[in-house]
Amino acid sequence: MGLEDREALRVVRDALDVDHGGETLIAEFYTRWFARDLSARDLFPPDMHKQRRVFAEALCWLCDELIAQRAEEPVGFLAQLGRDHRKYGVTQAHYESLKDALGATLRARLAGIWEPRLAEVVDDVVTLVVGVMSGAADAETSPPFCDGTVLEHLRPTRDVSVIRLRMDHPLHYYAGQYVPVQIPQWPRRWRYLSPAIPADPQGYVEFHVRSVPGGMVSTSIVGEARPGDRWRLATPHGAMQVDREDGDVLMVAGSTGLAPLRALIMDLSRFAVNPRVHLFFGAKHPCELYDLRTLWEIASTNPWLSVTPVSELNFDPPWASRYPDVTPPRGLHVRQTGTLPEVVTRYGSWSDRQVLLCGGPAMVAATKAALIAKGTPPERIHHDPPAS
């Protein structure tokens, strides 16, 4: 029966469940893999905790999809994963040693109940993972990554940096997508960042980065990035977009979550006629609404765009005096005070809008819940996965 054997698939899925020892199994797999193939260890950062958990959750999700007899999305996911892993330098030999190590680890974990049906399912699942990933990687003809040089590093607020680069070759992405980024301060540790401008034929890219407590890469970018640094960018991800034929749009951006929404707005400004777009841009203090002047400049020549600044507090901290004044000229909506979920839902349910949310996971979850409670259909609300 193989992948049609739902009972055996559930056994494999339960072994991979992170809430029931799945992370331990994956840790055993990586230990076995690195022992078999010493070169595989060099593909990963020193700290493997997050990598182990993400891989366990991905395999568990894959089994859930196969149990439900849904193959299209898992195959697409694995193919994208294979194309994306080219940036690490993964070779066909690595896939072969991965296949052996993962199969052996599952066989050892399930030894007490091992029988032919389970062996067939384990072999089919491992073969599917490795076969689709390696096949997609081999079929891809575009470069696995592109390097670029930092041209400017601006600090509009204490915790936010605007980084402008020029790539050695133009980077092809859609407005609203995000890209894996590697900086020289943290080799082999990739972080997803969203370009704040549409793809540029000359190779210019702009990122907005907020220093997150405990975030090693973001803290290094804000504190250490310098003109002349060489960054590496890989294959873009994400499907956040505006359907110009699907009605008006609500956008909600928390802090540097503004970047992909700003890119979408800039992309829309190419057209003479657009759906109405209302953007709520929020931060903790007024001084952290760092890009209001750019938004004002776009709105001043595009009547379809409305911008409402939102700050949780109505005053600035003492450190604000050391950074540029972000107050825009007259023309935007009056700044509102409160959290984004509170302020956005004061205006109603927005049930007739396409809704795009971008920011920290807590803000996105709270805003989504508040909109649904107010009457917005969940299927009209779009955001990238929290891990992005």
N, C-alpha and C positions, 0 to 999 in steps of 0.2 A: 504493500500500500504506500509506503514511503511518506511523502508530504501530505497524503490524504488521510493518514492515520492520526486523527485528532487526539485520541487517548495518549498515544506515545508522545505527540507534540506537547501535550500538557505536562508530561513528566519532565521533558527537557526545559520547558518554560519555567516550571516551579524551581528547578535547580538553578536557574539564572536569576530568579527574583531577588532584587537587592534587599528586600525586607526579610528574606529567608536564607541568607548566606550566599547570595549571588556574587557579591563583591569578593568574598573569600575564594570562590571558585575561579573568578577572573584573575585574582592575584596569583593563584596556582598556575593558571594558564600562562601568564606573562613570565613567571619564573621558569617554567618548562620551555617556553619559546626562546627566551634569552639564553638558556643553557644550551639549546640546540643550535642557535644561530647568534653568535656574539655580535654580528653586525646589526642585528635588529635593535639592540639596546640603544645604539647611537641615533635611532630615529625619534626618540622620545626625550622629553625634559627629565631632569633628575627626580622631580616630585611626580609620582605616578598616581596619586590618590584620585584626583579628578578624572584622569584618563580611564582608570579602572571602572569607576562608577558609570561614566558615560557609556563605555563599551558594554557593560552589563545591562544597562537600561535599553540600549539599542537592540541587543540580541533578544531581550525579553519582549520588546515591542514587536520585533520581527516574528517571533513565535506566536504572539497574539494575533497578528495579521494572518499568518498561515493557518492557525486554528479556525479563524473565521473564513478561510478559503478566499482571502483577498491577496492576490499576488501582484497586481499592477503597481501599487504604491511601494511595497517593499523592494521590488526589482528596480524601480526608479530611484529609490533612496540609496540602495547599494551601488547602483551605477554612479550616482553623484558622489558617493563616498569614495569610490575607486578613482574617479577623476580628480577629486580634491586631494587624495593622499599622494598624488604625484609630487606635490610640493615638498614632501618629506624625503623624497628619494627612494620610495618603495620600489623594489624590483620584483620580477617574477619569482626569483629564488626566495625572497621574503614571503611571498604568498604561499609557496610550497611548504616552507617550514612552519608558517602560521597554521596551515591546514593540518599538518601532522600534530602540532602541539595542542590545538584546540580539540581535535578528535580524541587524542590520548587523555586530555584532562577530563572531558566529559565521560569517557569510558571509565576512568578511575573513580570519578565521583559517583557514578551510577552502578558501580560494580556489583553491589548487592542485589540489584534487580535486573542486571544485564541479560537480555535475551534477543533473539534475531530481529523482532519487530523494532525494538528500541535501537539496536545497532543500525538498522536501515534508516531510521529517521535521523539519527545523529549524523550519519554519513551524508544524507541528502541535505540537511541543514548546513553543515559545514561546507559541502561542495557548492551549494547555492551561494553562500556568502563569498567564498573565495573566487568562484567562477565568474560571478557577475562583476565583482570589484575589479579583478585583474583583467577581464575582458573589456570593460569600459575604459580602463586606464590605457590598455594597448590600442584601443580604437581612437582615442583622443589625439588630435593632431596639433592643437594649440599648445603654446608653451605652458608649463605647469605654474610659472610665476613670472613676475616682472619686477625689476628693481627700479628705484627712483631716488632722487636727491631732495632732501628737505631744503626749501628755499626760505621759508619764514616760519618763525615760531612766535605767535602773539599770545599775550596773557590778558584777556579782557576782564577776568575776575581771578580771585585767589586760587580757585580749584579747577578752572577751565582753561584749556589751551586750544588755539586755532593753529593747525599745522598745514602748511601749504607745500606741496611737492611738485616736482616735474618728473614724470616717469621716463625711462629710457625709450619706451615705446608706448603709444596710446593704450590706455586701459579700457577695455570694452565692458560696460555694465549698463544696466537700466537704472534710471532714477528711482530711488527707494530701496535698492539692493544694498547689501553689506558685503565686505570683502575681508578675508583673513589677512592680517598684517603681522609682520615680524620686524622688530626693531633691533638695532645692534646691541643694545644693552641687555637683551634677553633672547639670545639665539635659541632656536628650536621651541620657543614658546609663542604660539600664535594667538592673536586676539582679534575678534571681529569688530570692525569699525565701519560706519556708514559714511560714504562720501556726501558732502554737503552741497555739491554742485553736480549737474549732469555730466556725463562723460564728455571729455574735451578732446578734440582731434589733435591738439598739440601735446597732450599728455599731462595737463595740469590736473591736480586733485587737491581737494581741501577736506580735512577732517576736523571735527570738534570733539575733544576728549576731556572728560571730567575725571579728576582724580578720585578714585573710590577707596575708602579705608580698607586696607588689606589687599588692594589690587596692585600687584607688583608691576605689571606692564603699564597700566594707566598712570600710576604714580611716577614711574620713570619717564614717561612721555612728558607729563606736565612739568616735572622738575629738572629733567636732564636733556631733552631733545634740543639739538642745535642745528643751525643751518650747516649744510654739508654732510649731515648724517645720511647714510644709505639705508633705505627701508626696502623691504620686500613685500609685494602684494600678490595674492594668489586668486584663484577662480572665484568670481562673485556668487553670492547666494541670495535667496529671498525672492518673494513674489509680491511685495507690497506695491500697489499701483492704484491709480485713479482711472476708473472707466468713465470716459467723457460722455458716454451715452447712457449712463445709469443714474442720472440725477445729481443733486447737489451733494456737497461733501462737508463733513465735520472732521477736522484734524485736531488732535490733542497731543501736545509735546511737553514732556517734562525735561528741563535742563537740556543736555546735549542730545536728547531724543529729538530735538529740533532738526538735526542734520538731514536725515533722509526725507523728512517732510518738506524742508526747504528746497532740497533737490527736486522733489516732485513739483513744487510750486514754480520753481524756475523753469522746469520743463514745460509746464502748462502755459507759461507766459509766451511761448513761441506761437500760440494760437490766438486769433482775434476774438473768438467766441469760446467760452468755457462755462461749465457749471459753476454756480456760486460755491466758494470755499470759505469757510469760517475756521480760522486757526486760533486755538487757545494755547498760549505759550506760558508755561509756569516755572517758577523756581521758589526757593525759600525766601530770599530777600529781593527787594526791587533791583539792587545792583547786579544780581546774578542773571537778569534777563539780558544777556550779553549781546544779542544780535538784533535788537529792536530796530536799529537804524537801517539795516539791510531790508528787514521786513517792511519798514515804512517806505523805502525807495521802491520796492516792488509794488506795494499796494497803491502808491500814488499814481502809478500809470496803468494799473490793472483793476478796474472797478469791480470785478468779480471776487476780489480777495478782501476779506475782513480779518483783522487781527485784534485779539483781546489779550493783553498782558495780564498775568495773574501772579501774585506773590502771596505766600502763606503769611508773612509778616508785613507790617506797614512801615517798617523802618530799616535802615541799613546799619550793618555793624561798623565798628571803628576802622577795620582794615579796608573798607570800601574806598576811603580817600586816596589810597595808594594806586588805584586802578582807574581806567578811563570812565567818564560819565556815560552811562548807557541810555540816558533819557532821550527818546526820539523827538523830532519836531512834532508839532500838532498834526493830527490826522488819523492816528490810530484810536481805537476805542479807549475809554478811560480805564486805567489799570484797576482790576478787581482784587480784593483781598480774600484769601481763603485757600483751601486745597483745591486742586483741579477737579476732583469728583464733585465737590460741593458747588463750585462756581459753574461748571459745565451744565449740571443738571438743574440749576436755577432757571435756565432758559427753556426748559421743557425736556421732552424725551428724545428729540432728534430722530424720531422713528422713520422719517422720510429721507434720511441722509445715508450716503456711504460714510462709514466711520473708520478712521485710521488713528490708531493709538501708538505712541512710541515714547519710551522712557524707561525708567527703572521697573523691574518686575512688580514691585509692590504697588507703584502708581498705576501701571497698566491693569493689574488685577482689580484694584479698587475702583478705577474709572469704569472698567467694563461691567463690574457688578452693579455700580450705581446707575449706569445707563440702562442695563437690562431691567433693573427694579423700576425704572422710570417708564419703561415701555418700549425701549429700542429692541428690535428683533436681533437675537444673538448672531444670526447669519449675516447681518449687515455690518458687524464689527470685525475689523481686521487688524492684526498685529503680528509681528514676527515672534518666533519661539523665544521664551524668556532667556534661554541660554545664549541667544545671539548677542 
